[in-house]
Amino acid sequence: MFVIDEAQLITQLQSKTNKNEAFKELLSLYKERLYWHIRNIVKSHDDADDVLQNTFIKIFRNIDKFKGDSKLFSWMYRIATNESITFINKKAKQLQITNEEIQQLAINNLASDVYFEGDAIQLKLQKAISTLPEKQQLVFNMKYFEDIKYKDMSEILETSEGALKASYHIAVKKIEAYLIEN
């Protein structure tokens, strides 16, 4: 690991001579976090791997356009989030079903997914989360599973912290209601 400082890493990523080395560093720093962020959205391990690969391709191709207006982490998470949503939309269109139905399919497949390490309670929680609108799912997953601060989340999702706090609060109430009913 030759770089730790984010500003230094960005400089290395944007230089022609050290880009590949710096990108390896970037991968080692963020691959796992981005994988779990994507996995929380698309649910399937194989789909998450595909989306993660597309995310890093986009990051590699567009790193020169990164202006530093936000943290590198936020910029990459925004790309990963958008790639995940695009993936779900594309898959729904291919199968000629709604995004909600795609989510239900993904949840139903979780129980047989060899990479899913959750138990019955975790599966029930995933089912509850899948009943939320897309934005609330994102906010809940980012806060509950990834413990992302509202300030960072507001950069990633380009929404105010207040709106995110409200979304999270509403999502928690809906999940609680779902879990009590079922």
C-alpha positions as a Markdown table, in Angstrom:
| # | Residue | x | y | z |
|---|---|---|---|---|
| 1 | Met | 0.0 | 0.0 | 0.0 |
| 2 | Phe | 1.8 | 3.1 | -1.2 |
| 3 | Val | -0.9 | 5.7 | -0.7 |
| 4 | Ile | -3.1 | 6.5 | 2.3 |
| 5 | Asp | -4.1 | 10.1 | 2.0 |
| 6 | Glu | -7.2 | 10.6 | -0.2 |
| 7 | Ala | -5.9 | 13.8 | -1.9 |
| 8 | Gln | -2.6 | 12.0 | -2.7 |
| 9 | Leu | -4.6 | 9.0 | -4.0 |
| 10 | Ile | -6.7 | 11.2 | -6.3 |
| 11 | Thr | -3.5 | 12.8 | -7.7 |
| 12 | Gln | -2.0 | 9.4 | -8.3 |
| 13 | Leu | -5.2 | 8.2 | -10.0 |
| 14 | Gln | -5.3 | 11.2 | -12.2 |
| 15 | Ser | -1.7 | 10.9 | -13.2 |
| 16 | Lys | -0.8 | 8.9 | -16.3 |
| 17 | Thr | 2.3 | 7.2 | -14.8 |
| 18 | Asn | 0.8 | 5.9 | -11.6 |
| 19 | Lys | -2.8 | 5.4 | -12.5 |
| 20 | Asn | -2.7 | 1.6 | -12.5 |
| 21 | Glu | -0.8 | 1.3 | -9.2 |
| 22 | Ala | -3.2 | 3.9 | -7.6 |
| 23 | Phe | -6.2 | 2.0 | -8.9 |
| 24 | Lys | -5.0 | -1.2 | -7.3 |
| 25 | Glu | -4.8 | 0.8 | -4.0 |
| 26 | Leu | -8.3 | 2.1 | -4.6 |
| 27 | Leu | -9.6 | -1.4 | -5.2 |
| 28 | Ser | -8.1 | -2.7 | -2.0 |
| 29 | Leu | -9.5 | 0.2 | 0.0 |
| 30 | Tyr | -13.0 | 0.2 | -1.3 |
| 31 | Lys | -13.8 | -3.1 | -3.0 |
| 32 | Glu | -15.4 | -4.8 | 0.0 |
| 33 | Arg | -17.4 | -1.7 | 1.2 |
| 34 | Leu | -18.8 | -1.1 | -2.3 |
| 35 | Tyr | -19.6 | -4.7 | -2.8 |
| 36 | Trp | -21.8 | -4.8 | 0.4 |
| 37 | His | -23.4 | -1.5 | -0.6 |
| 38 | Ile | -24.3 | -2.9 | -4.0 |
| 39 | Arg | -25.3 | -6.3 | -2.5 |
| 40 | Asn | -27.7 | -4.5 | -0.2 |
| 41 | Ile | -29.4 | -3.0 | -3.2 |
| 42 | Val | -29.4 | -5.9 | -5.8 |
| 43 | Lys | -29.4 | -8.7 | -3.2 |
| 44 | Ser | -27.7 | -11.4 | -5.3 |
| 45 | His | -24.0 | -12.1 | -5.0 |
| 46 | Asp | -23.5 | -12.7 | -8.7 |
| 47 | Asp | -25.4 | -9.6 | -9.6 |
| 48 | Ala | -23.5 | -7.6 | -7.0 |
| 49 | Asp | -20.2 | -8.8 | -8.5 |
| 50 | Asp | -21.3 | -7.7 | -12.0 |
| 51 | Val | -22.4 | -4.3 | -10.8 |
| 52 | Leu | -19.2 | -3.9 | -8.7 |
| 53 | Gln | -17.2 | -4.6 | -11.8 |
| 54 | Asn | -19.2 | -2.0 | -13.9 |
| 55 | Thr | -18.8 | 0.4 | -11.0 |
| 56 | Phe | -15.0 | 0.2 | -11.0 |
| 57 | Ile | -14.8 | 0.4 | -14.8 |
| 58 | Lys | -16.8 | 3.6 | -14.6 |
| 59 | Ile | -14.6 | 4.9 | -11.8 |
| 60 | Phe | -11.5 | 4.1 | -13.7 |
| 61 | Arg | -12.8 | 5.7 | -16.9 |
| 62 | Asn | -14.1 | 8.9 | -15.2 |
| 63 | Ile | -11.5 | 9.5 | -12.4 |
| 64 | Asp | -10.0 | 12.3 | -14.5 |
| 65 | Lys | -13.4 | 14.1 | -14.3 |
| 66 | Phe | -13.5 | 13.9 | -10.5 |
| 67 | Lys | -13.3 | 17.5 | -9.3 |
| 68 | Gly | -13.0 | 16.9 | -5.6 |
| 69 | Asp | -16.3 | 18.7 | -4.9 |
| 70 | Ser | -17.2 | 15.8 | -2.6 |
| 71 | Lys | -15.2 | 13.0 | -1.0 |
| 72 | Leu | -13.9 | 10.4 | -3.3 |
| 73 | Phe | -15.8 | 7.9 | -1.2 |
| 74 | Ser | -19.1 | 9.7 | -1.8 |
| 75 | Trp | -18.4 | 10.0 | -5.5 |
| 76 | Met | -17.8 | 6.3 | -5.8 |
| 77 | Tyr | -20.8 | 5.4 | -3.7 |
| 78 | Arg | -23.0 | 7.6 | -6.0 |
| 79 | Ile | -21.6 | 5.7 | -9.0 |
| 80 | Ala | -22.2 | 2.3 | -7.3 |
| 81 | Thr | -25.8 | 3.4 | -6.3 |
| 82 | Asn | -26.6 | 4.6 | -9.8 |
| 83 | Glu | -25.1 | 1.4 | -11.4 |
| 84 | Ser | -27.2 | -0.7 | -9.0 |
| 85 | Ile | -30.4 | 1.1 | -9.8 |
| 86 | Thr | -29.7 | 1.0 | -13.5 |
| 87 | Phe | -29.0 | -2.8 | -13.2 |
| 88 | Ile | -32.4 | -3.4 | -11.5 |
| 89 | Asn | -34.2 | -1.2 | -14.0 |
| 90 | Lys | -32.6 | -3.1 | -16.9 |
| 91 | Lys | -33.3 | -6.5 | -15.4 |
| 92 | Ala | -37.0 | -5.5 | -14.8 |
| 93 | Lys | -37.3 | -4.3 | -18.4 |
| 94 | Gln | -35.7 | -7.5 | -19.8 |
| 95 | Leu | -38.1 | -9.6 | -17.8 |
| 96 | Gln | -41.0 | -7.3 | -18.4 |
| 97 | Ile | -41.8 | -6.9 | -14.8 |
| 98 | Thr | -41.8 | -4.0 | -12.3 |
| 99 | Asn | -38.8 | -3.1 | -10.1 |
| 100 | Glu | -40.8 | -4.2 | -7.1 |
| 101 | Glu | -41.3 | -7.6 | -8.6 |
| 102 | Ile | -37.5 | -7.8 | -9.3 |
| 103 | Gln | -36.9 | -7.0 | -5.6 |
| 104 | Gln | -39.4 | -9.8 | -4.6 |
| 105 | Leu | -37.6 | -12.3 | -7.0 |
| 106 | Ala | -34.3 | -11.3 | -5.5 |
| 107 | Ile | -35.6 | -11.8 | -1.9 |
| 108 | Asn | -37.2 | -15.1 | -2.8 |
| 109 | Asn | -33.9 | -16.3 | -4.3 |
| 110 | Leu | -31.9 | -15.2 | -1.2 |
| 111 | Ala | -32.9 | -18.3 | 0.8 |
| 112 | Ser | -31.3 | -20.6 | -1.8 |
| 113 | Asp | -28.3 | -18.2 | -2.4 |
| 114 | Val | -25.2 | -20.1 | -1.2 |
| 115 | Tyr | -23.6 | -16.7 | -0.4 |
| 116 | Phe | -26.4 | -15.6 | 1.8 |
| 117 | Glu | -25.3 | -16.1 | 5.4 |
| 118 | Gly | -28.4 | -14.8 | 7.1 |
| 119 | Asp | -31.0 | -16.8 | 9.1 |
| 120 | Ala | -34.8 | -16.7 | 9.0 |
| 121 | Ile | -34.8 | -13.4 | 10.9 |
| 122 | Gln | -32.4 | -11.8 | 8.4 |
| 123 | Leu | -34.5 | -13.1 | 5.6 |
| 124 | Lys | -37.6 | -11.6 | 7.1 |
| 125 | Leu | -35.9 | -8.3 | 7.6 |
| 126 | Gln | -34.8 | -8.3 | 3.9 |
| 127 | Lys | -38.5 | -9.0 | 2.9 |
| 128 | Ala | -39.6 | -6.0 | 5.0 |
| 129 | Ile | -37.0 | -3.8 | 3.4 |
| 130 | Ser | -38.1 | -4.9 | 0.0 |
| 131 | Thr | -41.6 | -3.5 | 0.6 |
| 132 | Leu | -40.1 | 0.1 | 1.0 |
| 133 | Pro | -40.0 | 2.6 | -1.8 |
| 134 | Glu | -36.5 | 2.6 | -3.5 |
| 135 | Lys | -35.2 | 5.8 | -1.8 |
| 136 | Gln | -36.2 | 4.5 | 1.6 |
| 137 | Gln | -34.5 | 1.2 | 0.9 |
| 138 | Leu | -31.3 | 3.0 | 0.0 |
| 139 | Val | -31.4 | 5.2 | 3.1 |
| 140 | Phe | -32.3 | 2.4 | 5.4 |
| 141 | Asn | -29.5 | 0.1 | 4.0 |
| 142 | Met | -26.9 | 2.8 | 4.1 |
| 143 | Lys | -27.7 | 3.8 | 7.7 |
| 144 | Tyr | -28.6 | 0.4 | 9.2 |
| 145 | Phe | -26.1 | -2.0 | 7.5 |
| 146 | Glu | -23.3 | 0.4 | 6.5 |
| 147 | Asp | -23.6 | 3.0 | 9.3 |
| 148 | Ile | -23.0 | 5.8 | 6.8 |
| 149 | Lys | -23.4 | 9.3 | 8.4 |
| 150 | Tyr | -26.2 | 11.4 | 7.1 |
| 151 | Lys | -23.7 | 14.1 | 6.0 |
| 152 | Asp | -22.0 | 11.5 | 3.7 |
| 153 | Met | -25.3 | 10.1 | 2.6 |
| 154 | Ser | -26.5 | 13.5 | 1.6 |
| 155 | Glu | -23.5 | 13.8 | -0.7 |
| 156 | Ile | -24.0 | 10.3 | -2.2 |
| 157 | Leu | -27.8 | 10.7 | -2.7 |
| 158 | Glu | -27.7 | 14.4 | -3.3 |
| 159 | Thr | -30.5 | 15.0 | -0.8 |
| 160 | Ser | -30.6 | 17.1 | 2.4 |
| 161 | Glu | -29.7 | 15.5 | 5.7 |
| 162 | Gly | -33.2 | 16.4 | 7.1 |
| 163 | Ala | -34.9 | 14.5 | 4.3 |
| 164 | Leu | -32.7 | 11.5 | 4.8 |
| 165 | Lys | -33.4 | 11.5 | 8.5 |
| 166 | Ala | -37.1 | 11.6 | 7.8 |
| 167 | Ser | -36.8 | 8.8 | 5.2 |
| 168 | Tyr | -34.9 | 6.6 | 7.6 |
| 169 | His | -37.4 | 7.3 | 10.4 |
| 170 | Ile | -40.3 | 6.4 | 8.1 |
| 171 | Ala | -38.5 | 3.3 | 6.8 |
| 172 | Val | -37.9 | 2.1 | 10.4 |
| 173 | Lys | -41.6 | 2.5 | 11.3 |
| 174 | Lys | -42.7 | 0.6 | 8.1 |
| 175 | Ile | -40.2 | -2.2 | 8.8 |
| 176 | Glu | -41.4 | -2.5 | 12.4 |
| 177 | Ala | -45.0 | -2.6 | 11.2 |
| 178 | Tyr | -44.2 | -5.3 | 8.6 |
| 179 | Leu | -42.3 | -7.4 | 11.2 |
| 180 | Ile | -45.2 | -7.2 | 13.7 |
| 181 | Glu | -47.8 | -8.1 | 11.0 |
| 182 | Asn | -45.8 | -11.0 | 9.6 |
